[in-house]
Each structure stands twice: as structure tokens, then as C-alpha cells.
């Protein structure tokens, strides 16, 4: 292999290492808190609070925070999340959730169905706090 070929390979190699799977935060709706429970038909019900932070350009960069409560139902946690994703503008992104609230019916049963669907996504925060409630 000559010097020219080696130089060409070393020149092209950094160009190939681009970020091909980026997900911009401005295009996603990040979840602050998620709650999971079973309804009367034993379908999963997911309730999430989506926090939007709007920075106003006209009023010297003041930040306004608004919360939106969204709910989805499905035969699995993934189906319930897809229902929410279809109902909100932007991409529903539970990856930044700080708290997971489990209903008592789910906590008495197999909680691994809930946790498995969340923690299989490599973007999900593994430091999220888990709480159990009976309301």
C-alpha cells in the first residue's frame, strides 16, 4: 500500500464517522413523570406529564414552564405509549423521565413487564425513582 492510498484512507475515515442517529430535543416531547396502572379490562393505562419549557425571545429570554397531562391505553406498555405518541404533537420521548409511579395492581403482579419495556430503550434514564401507589 502506497503513501497516497494510506493518506486517502486516513483522510476519508473521519468523514465516515458522522452522527447518523441523532434525536433532537427540540423535536421531542420529554416526559417528566410517568404513571402505569391497569384499568378494569386489565389493559395497561399510561399517564405522563410532559413538561414544556418555552424561552421567550421578546421578553429578554424569560422561561415559561407548562405541563401537559396525557393518557394512553393498550394491551401492553408499548401500545399505550404508541397511543400517547399519536395524540401529542412531536415525538413522545419517555427517556428523560425522573419518576415512575406504579399502581398497586401492577406492583402486586409482574412489574418486570413495565420495567422491561422502559429499560430496554438505551436512552431511558436508569436513575429514575420508582414509587408505588394504591390510588
Secondary structure by P-SEA (a helix, b strand, c coil): ccaaaaaaaaaaccccccccccccccccccccbbbbbcccccbbbbbbbbbbbbbbccccbbbbbbbbbbbbbcccaaaaaaaaaaacccccccccccbbbbcaaaaaccaaaaaaaacccccccccbbbbbbcc
